[in-house]
Amino acid sequence: MANRMLQGLRPIVYGDGQQTRCFSDVRDVIQVLSRLATEPGISGEVYNVGPDEEVVNIERLGITLAQVIDCAWNPIRLPDRPCEVKHAHCSSDKIRRRFGYKTNHSLRQTLESLVRWIRICDPKPFQYYLPIEIKTEFTPRWWLGPLPEDELEARLDI
């Protein structure tokens, strides 16, 4: 979304935008991931690492991102992705107890940092570089390769 919006393009939202997610700031997880890689005695353990305190739906994420970038929130809406999980987030209670993990950056702070980084690197057009392994009649056209921006705007905006 950020990359498209910084190019002056409309972001894409699949479905109604009410899918919920949690987004991790790499600055919050890198130290605990490093400890997980080197800590003795945790082989075979499963830990969730993520900001479970700030669940956000995709619509709210986009609105916040538009505020950070200072642009209009006017997404292209495409049909739901087939079999997409509606609500995907975790509990980080176990890693908090064991390693003192804590989220230090809010979603907004993370988005501000992301936008600064994209601006430094310059926004880039999305490149399809991996082929879809299993194609069926249900595979959305836009997963197979780029659609011209005018076709995206004209035909798929619902």
RACORVEN-V34000 format. One record per backbone hydrogen bond with DSSP energy under -1.0 kcal/mol. NH is the residue of the N-H (numbers start at 0). CO is the residue of the C=O. E is the energy in kcal/mol with one decimal. If there is no record, write none. Layout:
BEGIN
nh/co/e
NH/CO/E
NH/CO/E
END
This chain:
BEGIN
nh/co/e
4/0/-2.9
5/1/-2.6
7/4/-1.5
8/3/-2.6
12/75/-2.9
14/77/-3.1
19/85/-2.0
20/55/-2.6
27/24/-2.0
28/24/-1.2
29/25/-2.1
32/28/-2.5
33/29/-2.1
34/30/-2.1
35/31/-2.3
36/32/-1.7
38/34/-2.4
44/41/-2.4
51/49/-1.8
53/50/-1.5
55/20/-2.7
57/18/-1.9
58/16/-2.6
60/56/-2.5
61/57/-2.5
62/58/-2.3
63/59/-2.6
64/60/-2.6
65/61/-2.6
66/62/-1.9
67/63/-2.3
68/64/-2.6
69/65/-1.8
70/65/-2.3
75/10/-3.3
77/12/-2.7
83/80/-1.8
87/19/-2.5
95/91/-2.1
96/92/-2.4
97/93/-2.3
98/94/-2.5
99/95/-1.8
100/94/-1.2
109/105/-2.4
110/106/-2.7
111/107/-2.6
112/108/-2.2
113/109/-2.6
114/110/-2.7
115/111/-2.2
116/112/-2.3
117/113/-2.6
118/114/-2.4
119/115/-2.0
120/116/-2.4
121/117/-1.5
138/135/-1.4
142/139/-2.0
143/140/-1.5
151/147/-2.5
152/148/-2.6
153/149/-2.5
154/150/-2.5
155/151/-1.1
157/76/-1.3
END
